[in-house]
Amino acid sequence: MTAIEQTEARPRGTRLPRRARRNQLLGAAQEVFVAQGYHAAAMDDIADRAGVSKPVLYQHFPGKLELYLALLDQHCEALLQAVRTALASTTDNKQRVAATMDAYFAFVEDEGGAFRLVFESDLTNEPAVRERVDKVSLDCAQAVSEVISEDTKLPTEQSMLLAVGLCGMAQITARYWLGAGQRIPRDAAAKLMASLSWRGIAGFPLQ
């Protein structure tokens, strides 16, 4: 069942503060974009999902692309913050790897499906979308790279390459895990991938 089918249309006519209304519209847009993709989604669908008129929707977002980019910004920032929080959660590097891996699995598992906007967008030919997707991938890798570089004293280029590999493995395996039906519990799946990652990264001694 799609997000559209799971969620009843919200009643019209309820007045909300501007920030609350914006958040409501973003939530409705996420449901529609995740369920239908960017190209198939229409502003009419989003307005209906939010229980507002199209003029109200356009008061907050001048067009469908601007609405999509606002959602993308929100979820890219959420992923980056999750990775940074994981890295800062401990000084034990083995646990840092596990926490970072779990951050990706948690992001992908979230029932709102936001990861599809970040990692599986049907709008990556749009420069503004491509720029944001590439940037969050590099920003997450940069955060991991800084820890690797600080602890191993590897050159920046080598640390970044290792970090890109670790982050890429995290998001690809998390998406595979979800698509395969989550046959392994999330905690066990994240720990399994963290074990693999740690076996590699632990080979670079602390300095």
ABEGO torsion letter per residue (X at the ends): XBAAAABBBBBBGBBBBAAAAAAAAAAAAAAAAAAAEAAABBAAAAAAAAGBBAAAAAAABABAAAAAAAAAAAAAAAAAAAAAAAAAABABAAAAAAAAAAAAAAAAABAAGAAAAAAABAAAABAAAAAAAAAAAAAAAAAAAAAAAAAAGBBAAAAAAAAAAAAAAAAAAAAAAAAAGGABBAAAAAAAAAAAAAAAAAABBBX
